[in-house]
């Protein structure tokens, strides 16, 4: 075949195709096509491997994680260019360099799998080959991190290793004995204390199957079903498309691993609708960003957070999603309040009934997607592992989609003469369904690249923090700076999360913060699950907080709005992200006792007061409730919010009184101020 290719070169056209119009005789095109085929096969194989280990036969932790990471590294080097401007669709020195990296990744992973028992036996008594493989493997992870996450996280990893090596030369506050290159490299690559630690373990098990679940929903039409259902339920209300965005992002964000991805997926539909009914572009983009960020907080999936938290806190997954549900609903309540008040201020109407999807039609066409969701919840409640639950969810979604499509195809095929007959044969139908399955499997693997690389890089940071004892030092620093005040410590953690979030994805930010700052909250008497929930909530803030605000920038891109204007608006809308964790620290919002019981008077009272406080807070910021608020009413809303958030009963009483008074004023008092009178079109004067 090589001979034929070389002989055909003279007959090639300048565009790279062969003289007969086929690319088969073009060695460049052939090589690129082969690479694309390898990527597809590798992606599908990885998804099948993950399904096998999730639902059929589990493997040893180090083997499971190393095979997963090896495939992820290979996909990273084959799909992600080494630098901006480098192209994957043409031959260059970088093309061959990436293939060298792929082969090195395969060798490093096979070394672990082949020598597993020997590695366990000689812990600490390492061979030169062990050291060489460990150094190469660590460098490969750093390079993958640079390509996928960026220089910020890569730099943190490198700083962590430098700190571990030069420990004796550090300032007194963070000094330690120091470790050799051999100790650092082998800890990172040949143990479960570094790269193959808990973060990548979670990514290689729980997270992957649920990322795959999201991909299956996307390919089978489940995502569109949930969006249409949300639009049908909320579209007729004032500011309907914005409320659709909030509800749809709650549905989709729960099974999505990325707030940014959620913005692009649901925002491509909801943002144009918001602009169409009168929302300013930056407001539309901000609403979608704030709503999509909340999706990471919403059970049952919560991105990767719930699985990591269950492992870190040694708590059942079911308990995690139980205590996470109410705060997540509160967050969405806050966003909905901001959306509603904005819509009322601007006199934005809902969509006409005839322009909305019909609920019966939506349910008829997509009701089968409820079945996998119900099965997922049942399996979780039945105390099966999240990994097994994800496995069942993926298979049941495939099955439900196949059966529904088969019924439709059969009905159409056997319809009355002259009706709409299918254009495809049985073979065409089977081929289409098979391609859909393969597409979902491929998409799932490629969607998992970012979270897996982030977890692998986070493993370097966690490994170095553990090795050097930096976690205890950081915890002591937080305690010293906060003077033992929980609220101040939480604010410091929030500031740290914002800085980390400028360069780290949510999952990595949570892992680093939980390792560094979590112990400080525990030392202050905060229960372990509450401490981790606080850290997890604050790890989301970089999505909507300037100057980075990645989800906001994605929303601005879809909306065609100014990025920073969108970012500051989303920051306002997402204020529940900052308030609710403070309430968690002081009040039993997550439940009472060691089992976090929700059906307790104190818990119910906290839920009600906090929810009303969030409504008052939104009304104060927007200066709107039933109508535009006077300055006195704005002050009363602020007093109500502060009182209802505070922990003392007397503060709650003041908050309830202030809220009751201002609601009565809004309802029965008409201000004489002309600035608050409605305009001829019914809108209040915004000036």
C-alpha positions as CSV (number, residue, x, y, z in Angstrom):
1,X,0.0,0.0,0.0
2,X,2.9,2.3,0.7
3,X,4.3,1.7,-2.8
4,X,1.0,2.6,-4.3
5,X,0.8,5.8,-2.3
6,X,4.2,7.0,-3.3
7,X,3.5,6.2,-7.0
8,X,0.4,8.2,-7.0
9,X,1.9,11.4,-5.7
10,X,2.5,13.1,-9.1
11,X,-1.1,12.8,-10.0
12,X,-2.3,14.7,-6.9
13,X,-4.1,18.0,-7.2
14,X,-2.9,21.1,-5.3
15,X,-5.7,20.8,-2.8
16,X,-4.4,17.5,-1.5
17,X,-6.9,15.3,-3.2
18,X,-6.0,12.7,-5.7
19,X,-6.6,13.1,-9.4
20,X,-9.7,10.9,-9.4
21,X,-11.3,12.8,-6.6
22,X,-10.5,10.4,-3.8
23,X,-8.3,11.1,-0.8
24,X,-7.3,7.4,-0.6
25,X,-4.1,8.0,-2.5
26,X,-3.1,11.1,-0.4
27,X,-0.9,9.9,2.4
28,X,-1.6,13.0,4.5
29,X,-5.3,12.7,4.2
30,X,-5.1,9.0,4.9
31,X,-3.0,9.5,8.0
32,X,-5.4,12.1,9.3
33,X,-8.4,9.9,8.6
34,X,-6.6,7.0,10.4
35,X,-6.0,9.3,13.4
36,X,-9.6,10.3,13.5
37,X,-10.7,6.7,13.3
38,X,-8.3,5.8,16.2
39,X,-9.8,8.7,18.3
40,X,-13.3,7.4,17.6
41,X,-12.4,3.8,18.5
42,X,-10.5,4.8,21.6
43,X,-13.4,7.0,22.8
44,X,-16.0,4.3,22.3
45,X,-13.7,1.7,23.9
46,X,-13.1,3.9,26.9
47,X,-16.9,4.3,27.4
48,X,-17.5,0.6,27.1
49,X,-14.6,-0.1,29.5
50,X,-16.1,2.4,32.0
51,X,-19.6,0.8,31.7
52,X,-18.0,-2.7,32.2
53,X,-16.2,-1.7,35.3
54,X,-19.2,0.2,36.6
55,X,-21.8,-2.5,36.3
56,X,-20.2,-5.8,35.6
57,X,-16.7,-6.3,37.1
58,X,-14.7,-3.8,39.2
59,X,-10.9,-3.8,38.9
60,X,-8.1,-3.0,41.4
61,X,-8.0,0.7,42.1
62,X,-4.6,1.4,40.6
63,X,-5.4,-0.6,37.5
64,X,-8.8,1.0,37.0
65,X,-7.5,4.5,37.4
66,X,-4.3,4.0,35.3
67,X,-6.2,2.6,32.3
68,X,-8.7,5.4,32.5
69,X,-6.0,8.1,32.7
70,X,-4.0,6.5,30.0
71,X,-6.9,6.6,27.6
72,X,-7.7,10.2,28.7
73,X,-4.1,11.3,28.1
74,X,-4.1,9.7,24.7
75,X,-7.4,11.4,23.7
76,X,-6.0,14.7,25.1
77,X,-2.8,14.6,22.9
78,X,-4.8,13.5,19.9
79,X,-7.5,16.1,20.2
80,X,-6.0,19.1,21.9
81,X,-3.4,21.1,20.0
82,X,-0.1,21.8,21.8
83,X,-0.5,25.6,21.4
84,X,-2.9,28.1,19.9
85,X,-2.7,28.0,16.2
86,X,-1.4,24.4,15.9
87,X,-3.7,22.4,13.6
88,X,-4.7,18.8,13.9
89,X,-5.8,18.5,10.3
90,X,-2.3,18.7,8.7
91,X,1.0,17.1,9.1
92,X,3.7,18.9,11.1
93,X,6.4,18.1,13.6
94,X,3.7,18.6,16.3
95,X,1.6,15.9,14.8
96,X,4.3,13.4,15.3
97,X,5.3,14.9,18.7
98,X,1.7,14.2,19.9
99,X,1.9,10.6,18.7
100,X,5.1,10.2,20.7
101,X,3.3,11.5,23.8
102,X,0.5,9.0,23.2
103,X,2.9,6.1,23.0
104,X,4.7,7.3,26.2
105,X,1.3,7.5,28.0
106,X,0.5,3.9,26.9
107,X,4.0,2.7,28.0
108,X,3.6,4.4,31.4
109,X,0.2,2.9,32.0
110,X,1.2,-0.6,30.8
111,X,4.2,-0.5,33.2
112,X,1.8,-0.1,36.1
113,X,-0.6,-2.9,34.9
114,X,2.2,-5.4,34.1
115,X,4.3,-4.7,37.2
116,X,1.4,-4.1,39.7
117,X,2.3,-6.8,42.3
118,X,6.0,-5.9,42.1
119,X,5.2,-2.2,42.6
120,X,3.2,-3.1,45.7
121,X,6.1,-5.3,47.1
122,X,8.9,-2.7,46.6
123,X,7.2,0.3,48.0
124,X,10.0,2.7,48.9
125,X,12.7,0.5,47.3
126,X,12.4,1.8,43.8
127,X,14.2,0.7,40.7
128,X,15.6,3.2,38.1
129,X,12.8,2.1,35.7
130,X,10.2,3.0,38.4
131,X,11.7,6.5,38.7
132,X,11.9,7.0,34.9
133,X,8.3,6.0,34.3
134,X,7.2,8.1,37.2
135,X,8.9,11.3,35.9
136,X,7.6,10.7,32.4
137,X,4.1,10.0,33.6
138,X,4.0,13.1,35.8
139,X,5.3,15.3,32.9
140,X,2.6,13.9,30.6
141,X,-0.1,14.9,33.2
142,X,1.3,18.4,33.4
143,X,1.3,18.7,29.7
144,X,-2.2,17.5,29.4
145,X,-3.2,19.9,32.1
146,X,-1.5,22.8,30.3
147,X,-3.5,22.0,27.1
148,X,-6.9,21.4,28.7
149,X,-7.0,23.6,31.8
150,X,-4.3,26.2,31.2
151,X,-1.1,27.5,32.7
152,X,-2.6,28.5,36.0
153,X,-3.3,25.1,37.3
154,X,-0.2,23.7,35.7
155,X,1.8,26.3,37.5
156,X,0.2,25.4,40.9
157,X,1.2,21.8,40.3
158,X,4.8,22.8,39.6
159,X,4.9,25.1,42.6
160,X,3.6,22.3,44.8
161,X,6.4,20.0,43.6
162,X,9.1,22.7,44.0
163,X,7.8,23.4,47.5
164,X,8.1,19.6,48.3
165,X,11.7,19.6,47.1
166,X,12.9,22.9,48.6
167,X,11.1,22.5,51.9
168,X,14.1,23.2,54.1
169,X,14.7,26.6,52.4
170,X,11.2,27.9,52.8
171,X,10.1,30.6,55.2
172,X,9.6,29.5,58.8
173,X,5.8,29.6,58.5
174,X,5.8,26.8,55.8
175,X,9.1,25.1,56.3
176,X,9.5,21.3,56.2
177,X,12.2,18.7,55.8
178,X,12.1,18.4,52.0
179,X,11.8,15.3,49.8
180,X,13.9,13.8,47.0
181,X,12.9,13.8,43.3
182,X,12.6,10.0,43.6
183,X,10.2,10.3,46.5
184,X,8.1,13.0,44.8
185,X,7.9,11.3,41.4
186,X,7.1,7.8,42.7
187,X,4.6,9.1,45.2
188,X,2.8,10.9,42.4
189,X,2.8,8.0,39.8
190,X,3.2,4.7,41.6
191,X,0.9,5.1,44.6
192,X,-2.7,6.1,45.3
193,X,-1.5,9.2,47.2
194,X,-0.9,11.3,44.1
195,X,-2.1,11.4,40.5
196,X,-3.9,8.1,41.1
197,X,-5.5,9.2,44.3
198,X,-9.1,9.9,45.3
199,X,-9.8,12.7,42.7
200,X,-9.0,10.6,39.6
201,X,-10.6,7.6,41.3
202,X,-13.9,9.5,41.5
203,X,-13.5,10.7,37.9
204,X,-12.7,7.2,36.7
205,X,-15.8,5.7,38.3
206,X,-18.8,7.8,39.4
207,X,-18.2,10.9,37.4
208,X,-17.5,9.2,34.1
209,X,-20.7,7.2,34.0
210,X,-22.8,10.3,34.7
211,X,-21.0,12.3,32.1
212,X,-21.8,9.5,29.7
213,X,-25.4,9.6,31.0
214,X,-25.6,13.3,30.0
215,X,-24.1,12.5,26.6
216,X,-26.7,9.8,26.1
217,X,-29.5,12.2,27.0
218,X,-28.2,14.7,24.5
219,X,-27.9,12.2,21.6
220,X,-31.3,10.6,22.3
221,X,-33.2,13.9,22.6
222,X,-33.6,13.9,26.4
223,X,-32.0,17.3,26.8
224,X,-34.5,18.9,24.3
225,X,-37.3,17.2,26.1
226,X,-36.4,18.8,29.5
227,X,-35.9,22.2,27.9
228,X,-39.3,22.0,26.0
229,X,-41.0,20.9,29.2
230,X,-39.6,23.8,31.2
231,X,-40.6,26.2,28.4
232,X,-44.1,24.8,28.3
233,X,-44.5,25.2,32.1
234,X,-43.1,28.7,32.4
235,X,-43.2,30.4,29.0
236,X,-46.6,32.1,29.5
237,X,-45.5,33.9,32.7
238,X,-43.9,37.4,32.9
239,X,-40.4,37.0,31.7
240,X,-41.2,33.5,30.7
241,X,-38.1,32.7,28.7
242,X,-35.9,33.7,31.6
243,X,-37.8,31.4,33.9
244,X,-37.5,28.7,31.3
245,X,-33.7,29.3,31.4
246,X,-33.7,28.9,35.2
247,X,-35.8,25.7,35.2
248,X,-34.2,24.1,32.2
249,X,-30.7,24.8,33.6
250,X,-31.8,23.1,36.8
251,X,-32.8,20.0,34.9
252,X,-29.8,19.9,32.6
253,X,-27.2,21.3,35.0
254,X,-27.8,18.4,37.4
255,X,-26.5,15.9,34.8
256,X,-24.0,18.2,33.3
257,X,-20.4,18.4,34.5
258,X,-19.9,21.9,33.3
259,X,-21.6,25.2,34.0
260,X,-20.0,26.6,30.9
261,X,-21.2,23.7,28.8
262,X,-24.7,24.1,30.2
263,X,-24.7,27.8,29.3
264,X,-23.9,27.0,25.7
265,X,-26.3,24.0,25.5
266,X,-29.4,25.6,27.0
267,X,-28.5,29.2,26.3
268,X,-28.4,28.7,22.6
269,X,-32.2,28.1,23.0
270,X,-33.2,30.3,25.9
271,X,-31.0,33.5,25.4
272,X,-32.5,34.3,21.9
273,X,-36.0,33.9,23.4
274,X,-35.1,36.2,26.3
275,X,-33.9,38.9,23.9
276,X,-37.0,38.5,21.8
277,X,-39.3,39.4,24.7
278,X,-37.3,42.4,25.7
279,X,-34.4,41.3,28.0
280,X,-31.3,43.3,27.4
281,X,-28.5,41.1,25.9
282,X,-26.2,41.2,29.0
283,X,-29.1,40.4,31.3
284,X,-30.2,37.4,29.2
285,X,-26.6,36.1,29.2
286,X,-26.3,36.7,32.9
287,X,-29.5,34.9,33.8
288,X,-28.4,31.8,31.8
289,X,-24.9,31.9,33.5
290,X,-26.4,32.2,37.0
291,X,-28.9,29.4,36.4
292,X,-26.4,27.1,34.8
293,X,-24.0,27.6,37.8
294,X,-26.8,26.5,40.1
295,X,-27.1,23.3,38.1
296,X,-23.8,22.2,39.7
297,X,-25.5,22.4,43.1
298,X,-28.7,20.5,42.1
299,X,-29.1,16.8,43.0
300,X,-29.1,14.1,42.0
301,X,-25.8,14.5,40.0
302,X,-24.3,17.8,41.1
303,X,-21.5,17.5,38.5
304,X,-18.7,15.6,40.2
305,X,-19.2,17.3,43.5
306,X,-21.6,14.8,45.2
307,X,-19.4,11.9,44.4
308,X,-16.2,13.6,45.7
309,X,-18.0,14.8,48.8
310,X,-19.3,11.3,49.6
311,X,-15.7,10.0,49.4
312,X,-14.1,12.8,51.3
313,X,-16.6,12.8,54.2
314,X,-17.3,9.0,54.2
315,X,-21.0,9.8,53.9
316,X,-23.5,7.9,51.8
317,X,-24.3,9.4,48.4
318,X,-28.0,9.3,49.2
319,X,-27.3,11.5,52.3
320,X,-25.4,14.0,50.2
321,X,-28.1,14.5,47.7
322,X,-30.8,14.6,50.5
323,X,-29.1,17.5,52.3
324,X,-28.1,19.3,49.1
325,X,-31.6,19.5,47.6
326,X,-33.1,22.3,49.8
327,X,-30.2,24.7,49.5
328,X,-30.1,24.2,45.8
329,X,-33.8,25.0,45.5
330,X,-33.2,28.1,47.6
331,X,-30.5,29.2,45.2
332,X,-32.9,28.8,42.3
333,X,-35.6,30.6,44.3
334,X,-33.2,33.6,44.5
335,X,-32.4,33.6,40.8
336,X,-36.2,33.3,40.0
337,X,-36.9,36.3,42.3
338,X,-34.3,38.4,40.5
339,X,-35.7,37.3,37.1
340,X,-39.3,38.0,38.2
341,X,-38.6,41.4,39.6
342,X,-36.5,42.4,36.5
343,X,-39.4,41.3,34.2
344,X,-42.0,43.2,36.2
345,X,-39.8,46.4,36.3
346,X,-39.4,46.2,32.5
347,X,-43.0,45.1,31.9
348,X,-41.8,42.0,30.0
349,X,-44.7,39.8,29.0
350,X,-44.8,36.0,28.6
351,X,-45.0,34.2,25.3
352,X,-48.4,33.8,23.7
353,X,-49.9,30.5,24.4
354,X,-49.9,29.5,20.7
355,X,-46.1,30.1,20.6
356,X,-45.4,27.6,23.4
357,X,-44.9,23.9,23.2
358,X,-48.0,22.0,24.2
359,X,-47.5,20.1,27.4
360,X,-49.4,17.0,26.2
361,X,-47.3,17.0,23.0
362,X,-44.1,17.4,24.9
363,X,-45.0,14.6,27.3
364,X,-46.2,12.4,24.5
365,X,-42.9,12.8,22.6
366,X,-40.5,12.6,25.5
367,X,-42.3,10.9,28.4
368,X,-40.1,7.9,28.0
369,X,-37.1,10.0,29.3
370,X,-38.8,10.2,32.7
371,X,-38.4,6.4,33.0
372,X,-34.6,6.4,33.2
373,X,-34.7,9.3,35.7
374,X,-37.2,7.4,37.9
375,X,-35.0,4.3,37.7
376,X,-32.0,6.3,38.6
377,X,-33.7,7.7,41.7
378,X,-35.0,4.3,42.7
379,X,-31.6,2.7,42.4
380,X,-30.0,5.4,44.5
381,X,-32.7,5.2,47.1
382,X,-32.2,1.4,47.2
383,X,-28.7,2.1,48.4
384,X,-26.8,0.8,45.3
385,X,-23.5,2.5,44.6
386,X,-23.6,5.7,42.5
387,X,-21.5,3.9,39.9
388,X,-24.0,1.1,39.6
389,X,-26.8,3.7,39.5
390,X,-25.1,5.5,36.6
391,X,-24.6,2.2,34.8
392,X,-28.3,1.5,35.1
393,X,-29.3,5.0,34.1
394,X,-27.2,4.8,30.9
395,X,-28.6,1.5,29.8
396,X,-32.2,2.4,30.7
397,X,-31.9,5.6,28.7
398,X,-30.6,3.7,25.6
399,X,-33.4,1.1,26.1
400,X,-36.2,3.7,26.5
401,X,-35.1,5.7,23.5
402,X,-34.8,2.6,21.4
403,X,-38.2,1.2,22.3
404,X,-39.9,4.6,21.8
405,X,-38.2,5.1,18.4
406,X,-39.1,1.5,17.4
407,X,-42.7,2.1,18.3
408,X,-42.8,5.3,16.2
409,X,-41.1,3.6,13.3
410,X,-43.5,0.6,13.4
411,X,-46.6,2.8,13.7
412,X,-45.4,4.9,10.7
413,X,-44.5,1.9,8.7
414,X,-47.9,0.3,9.1
415,X,-49.9,3.4,8.8
416,X,-52.8,3.8,6.3
417,X,-52.0,4.2,2.6
418,X,-51.1,7.7,1.7
419,X,-49.9,8.5,5.2
420,X,-46.5,9.6,6.3
421,X,-44.4,6.4,5.7
422,X,-40.9,6.2,6.9
423,X,-38.2,6.9,4.4
424,X,-35.9,4.4,5.9
425,X,-36.0,0.6,5.8
426,X,-35.6,-1.6,8.9
427,X,-31.9,-1.7,8.0
428,X,-31.8,2.1,7.9
429,X,-33.6,2.3,11.3
430,X,-31.2,-0.1,13.0
431,X,-28.2,1.7,11.4
432,X,-29.4,5.0,12.7
433,X,-29.9,3.7,16.2
434,X,-26.5,2.0,16.2
435,X,-24.8,5.3,15.1
436,X,-26.7,7.1,17.8
437,X,-25.3,4.7,20.5
438,X,-21.8,5.0,19.1
439,X,-22.1,8.8,18.9
440,X,-23.1,9.0,22.6
441,X,-20.3,6.7,23.7
442,X,-17.8,8.8,21.8
443,X,-19.2,12.1,23.1
444,X,-19.1,10.8,26.6
445,X,-15.4,10.0,26.5
446,X,-14.5,13.3,25.0
447,X,-16.7,15.2,27.5
448,X,-14.9,13.5,30.3
449,X,-11.5,14.8,29.2
450,X,-11.6,18.1,31.1
451,X,-12.8,16.7,34.5
452,X,-10.4,13.7,34.3
453,X,-7.4,15.9,33.5
454,X,-8.4,18.3,36.2
455,X,-8.7,15.5,38.7
456,X,-5.3,14.1,37.7
457,X,-3.6,17.5,38.1
458,X,-5.5,18.0,41.4
459,X,-4.0,14.7,42.5
460,X,-0.5,16.3,42.2
461,X,-1.6,19.2,44.4
462,X,-3.3,16.9,47.0
463,X,-0.3,14.6,47.0
464,X,2.2,17.4,47.7
465,X,-0.1,19.0,50.3
466,X,-0.4,15.6,52.1
467,X,3.3,14.8,51.7
468,X,4.5,18.2,53.1
469,X,1.8,18.7,55.7
470,X,0.8,22.0,54.0
471,X,-2.9,21.4,54.8
472,X,-2.3,21.8,58.5
473,X,-0.2,24.9,58.0
474,X,-2.9,26.5,55.7
475,X,-5.6,25.6,58.2
476,X,-3.6,27.3,61.0
477,X,-3.1,30.4,58.9
478,X,-6.9,30.7,58.2
479,X,-7.6,30.2,61.9
480,X,-5.1,33.0,62.8
481,X,-6.4,35.4,60.2
482,X,-10.0,34.9,61.1
483,X,-9.5,35.2,64.9
484,X,-11.6,32.1,65.3
485,X,-14.7,33.7,63.8
486,X,-16.5,31.3,61.5
487,X,-18.0,34.0,59.3
488,X,-14.6,35.6,58.7
489,X,-13.0,32.2,58.0
490,X,-15.7,31.4,55.5
491,X,-15.2,34.8,53.8
492,X,-11.5,34.0,53.6
493,X,-12.2,30.6,52.1
494,X,-14.5,32.4,49.6
495,X,-11.7,34.8,48.6
496,X,-9.3,31.8,48.2
497,X,-11.9,30.0,46.0
498,X,-12.3,33.1,43.8
499,X,-8.5,33.2,43.3
500,X,-8.3,29.5,42.6
501,X,-11.4,29.6,40.3
502,X,-9.6,32.1,38.0
503,X,-7.5,29.2,36.7
504,X,-9.1,26.0,38.0
505,X,-12.4,24.3,37.0
506,X,-15.0,23.8,39.8
507,X,-14.0,20.2,40.6
508,X,-10.3,20.9,41.0
509,X,-11.1,24.1,43.0
510,X,-13.3,22.1,45.4
511,X,-10.6,19.4,45.8
512,X,-7.9,21.9,46.6
513,X,-10.1,24.0,49.0
514,X,-11.3,20.9,50.8
515,X,-7.8,19.7,51.3
516,X,-6.4,23.1,52.4
517,X,-9.3,25.0,54.1
518,X,-11.6,22.2,55.2
519,X,-9.6,21.4,58.3
520,X,-9.9,25.0,59.5
521,X,-13.7,24.8,59.5
522,X,-13.6,21.5,61.3
523,X,-11.4,23.0,64.0
524,X,-14.1,25.7,64.5
525,X,-16.6,23.0,65.2
526,X,-18.3,22.9,61.8
527,X,-19.6,19.4,61.1
528,X,-17.6,17.6,58.4
529,X,-20.4,17.4,55.8
530,X,-21.4,21.1,56.4
531,X,-17.8,22.2,56.0
532,X,-17.4,20.3,52.7
533,X,-20.8,21.7,51.5
534,X,-19.7,25.2,52.2
535,X,-16.4,24.7,50.4
536,X,-18.2,23.1,47.5
537,X,-20.6,26.0,47.2
538,X,-17.8,28.6,47.2
539,X,-15.9,26.6,44.6
540,X,-18.6,27.5,42.1
541,X,-18.2,31.3,42.4
542,X,-15.6,31.7,39.7
543,X,-18.3,30.8,37.2
544,X,-20.2,34.0,37.9
545,X,-17.7,36.3,39.7
546,X,-15.6,38.9,37.8
547,X,-12.9,39.2,36.6
548,X,-12.9,35.6,35.3
549,X,-16.6,34.5,35.3
550,X,-16.3,31.8,32.7
551,X,-20.0,30.9,32.6
552,X,-20.9,34.6,32.3
553,X,-18.4,35.1,29.4
554,X,-20.0,32.1,27.6
555,X,-23.4,33.6,28.1
556,X,-22.2,36.9,26.8
557,X,-20.8,35.2,23.7
558,X,-24.2,33.5,23.0
559,X,-26.1,36.8,23.7
560,X,-23.7,39.1,21.8
561,X,-23.3,41.2,25.0
562,X,-20.4,42.9,26.7
563,X,-18.5,40.2,28.7
564,X,-17.8,42.3,31.9
565,X,-21.3,43.8,31.9
566,X,-22.7,40.3,31.7
567,X,-20.3,39.1,34.4
568,X,-21.3,41.8,37.0
569,X,-25.0,41.2,36.3
570,X,-24.6,37.4,36.8
571,X,-22.7,38.1,40.0
572,X,-25.7,40.0,41.3
573,X,-28.2,37.3,40.3
574,X,-26.1,34.6,42.0
575,X,-25.9,36.2,45.4
576,X,-27.5,33.1,47.0
577,X,-24.2,31.4,46.2
578,X,-22.5,33.5,48.9
579,X,-25.3,33.9,51.5
580,X,-26.6,30.3,51.8
581,X,-23.2,28.8,52.8
582,X,-23.0,31.4,55.7
583,X,-26.5,30.2,56.8
584,X,-25.2,26.6,56.7
585,X,-22.4,27.4,59.1
586,X,-24.6,28.9,61.8
587,X,-28.0,27.2,61.4
588,X,-29.2,23.6,60.7
589,X,-30.1,24.2,57.1
590,X,-28.7,20.8,56.1
591,X,-30.5,18.9,58.8
592,X,-30.2,18.0,62.5
593,X,-28.1,15.4,64.2
594,X,-25.5,12.9,62.9
595,X,-28.0,11.6,60.3
596,X,-29.0,15.2,59.1
597,X,-32.7,14.7,59.7
598,X,-34.8,17.2,57.7
599,X,-38.1,16.7,59.5
600,X,-37.2,18.8,62.5
601,X,-38.8,22.0,63.7
602,X,-35.5,23.9,63.8
603,X,-34.6,22.7,60.3
604,X,-38.1,23.6,58.8
605,X,-38.0,27.0,60.6
606,X,-34.5,27.7,59.1
607,X,-35.6,26.7,55.6
608,X,-38.7,29.1,55.8
609,X,-36.8,32.1,57.3
610,X,-33.9,31.7,54.9
611,X,-36.2,31.4,51.9
612,X,-38.1,34.5,52.9
613,X,-34.8,36.3,53.6
614,X,-33.6,35.5,50.1
615,X,-36.8,37.0,48.6
616,X,-36.4,40.1,50.7
617,X,-32.7,40.3,49.7
618,X,-33.6,40.1,46.0
619,X,-36.3,42.7,46.4
620,X,-33.9,45.1,48.2
621,X,-31.3,44.8,45.4
622,X,-33.8,45.2,42.6
623,X,-35.9,47.8,44.5
624,X,-39.0,46.0,43.4
625,X,-41.6,43.7,44.9
626,X,-45.2,44.3,43.8
627,X,-44.2,47.7,42.5
628,X,-41.1,49.8,42.5
629,X,-39.9,50.2,46.1
630,X,-39.4,53.6,47.8
631,X,-36.1,54.2,49.7
632,X,-37.9,53.4,53.0
633,X,-39.2,50.2,51.6
634,X,-35.8,49.3,50.3
635,X,-34.3,49.8,53.8
636,X,-37.1,47.6,55.3
637,X,-36.4,44.8,52.8
638,X,-32.7,45.0,53.8
639,X,-33.5,44.9,57.5
640,X,-35.9,41.9,56.8
641,X,-33.2,40.0,54.9
642,X,-30.5,40.7,57.6
643,X,-32.8,39.7,60.4
644,X,-34.0,36.5,58.8
645,X,-30.4,35.5,58.0
646,X,-29.1,36.0,61.5
647,X,-29.0,33.2,64.0
648,X,-30.8,34.8,67.0
649,X,-34.5,34.5,67.6
650,X,-34.8,38.2,68.3
651,X,-33.3,39.0,64.9
652,X,-35.8,36.6,63.2
653,X,-38.6,38.5,64.9
654,X,-37.4,41.8,63.7
655,X,-36.9,40.4,60.2
656,X,-40.4,39.0,60.1
657,X,-41.9,42.2,61.3
658,X,-40.0,44.3,58.8
659,X,-41.0,42.0,56.0
660,X,-44.6,42.0,57.0
661,X,-44.7,45.8,57.2
662,X,-43.0,46.3,53.8
663,X,-45.3,43.8,52.1
664,X,-48.3,45.7,53.5
665,X,-46.8,49.0,52.3
666,X,-46.3,47.5,48.8
667,X,-49.8,46.2,48.7
668,X,-51.9,49.1,50.1
669,X,-49.7,52.2,49.9
670,X,-49.4,54.2,46.6
671,X,-46.5,56.6,46.7
672,X,-47.0,60.2,45.6
673,X,-43.5,60.4,44.1
674,X,-43.9,60.9,40.4
675,X,-40.8,58.8,39.8
676,X,-42.7,55.8,41.0
677,X,-45.8,56.4,38.9
678,X,-46.3,54.2,35.8
679,X,-45.4,55.4,32.3
680,X,-48.1,55.4,29.6
681,X,-47.1,51.9,28.5
682,X,-47.6,50.6,32.1
683,X,-44.0,50.5,33.0
684,X,-42.7,52.3,36.2
685,X,-40.3,55.1,35.5
686,X,-36.8,53.6,35.9
687,X,-35.2,57.0,36.5
